[in-house]
């Protein structure tokens, strides 16, 4: 049987992606030289990545990419990149007590990084246990995965720009990424330029606060590291206490940047072009901002009234309006768009506050942002579709199109949104049951809430959950089989389910 997909062409293009991943390893290599730690680890990893990349490229010197190859390229690239990115963890952990010496743990940490999930199995997070270079690589993998590895390749490689629109459609988070310029390669460069600009701005502000004496712990290393993980809504931090390790001023600075990261980046291009009406008039942005405000107000009132413990890592909240508002705004801003940073151990909060956070985790960021989850625009369409069904049930003669921002949403898009949402909820439910049952198999006690939060946190690329999986906990104690399922969930969730699952159908391969 002749395959519908050209594997040689796809393999060659995957090789190109891997080859350029080696270039990114130059950043931790420089850090390793500065601190003189693990230099050989990144030198060997770079050489290996170049060798594998060049070898795969030779499979087809002039690859021809059609729609099927584009879909397979996106799905395969993210999996292979996570595998290659895990190599420095294994090498650095060899002969040490590092949890990342275990290949399954290394792959989990790597996939968590490139998919911007932020879940960790690292155990003790400190420069005493892990080198500065390894910790910086951990941060950088999130930054590379935030706006999209393939989107970056489209911006710099002409051979991918030819089919760039199809590639971006498969990789970009959320339906209907807007084409900002006549050429798709220029659109990719615009998105990465906005992304890069916000990263630099946050890094400069954080380090500036350090120089001004307002952020003693925010040295240059920490400023760069957190710049790499905030805009991609990643959540990794080289500090064991996440953002709770820094002053209240620093915590306030992170909040608007997390909100920015969950906003459609195309809107900022219009804003930079002097067009503020597009931003303010965008239906999804208004709902996103409104949800953030309402959920923050609800959670702040719970914290102020003492629903959560009075003393947290981030400071007293009960009866303290300023701290309650800061804690609420930070946690809502972090979890709604899947950043995963924390200033307080919300795993210890009472039921009502945790219920608000769990609801928040289901919403997600905006389409065209680096945020995870189902996405705000999909919830808008789902709600409008449900309302239409109720209307048509009572008045069959009425034809009610679904509109978004004044434009009619075609029925094919509505069907796609409903299918995605159903698959998302189904995967969430199945994974939850698997986690509980697999835990029972090995004697690992896992509550239903912990299993639900683990499923949602990995599929939605959120990171922290509840109970032992809280913001200062880890996924280290899970069985290896569960961790591998979580790796798949992170991969599937980052690519919005359909591109990955489609590859595993018979129709994809048959002519």
Order of alpha helices (4+ residues) and beta strands (2+ residues): alpha-alpha-alpha-alpha-alpha-alpha-alpha-alpha-alpha-alpha-alpha-alpha-alpha-alpha-alpha-beta-beta-alpha-alpha-alpha-beta-beta-alpha-alpha-alpha-alpha-alpha
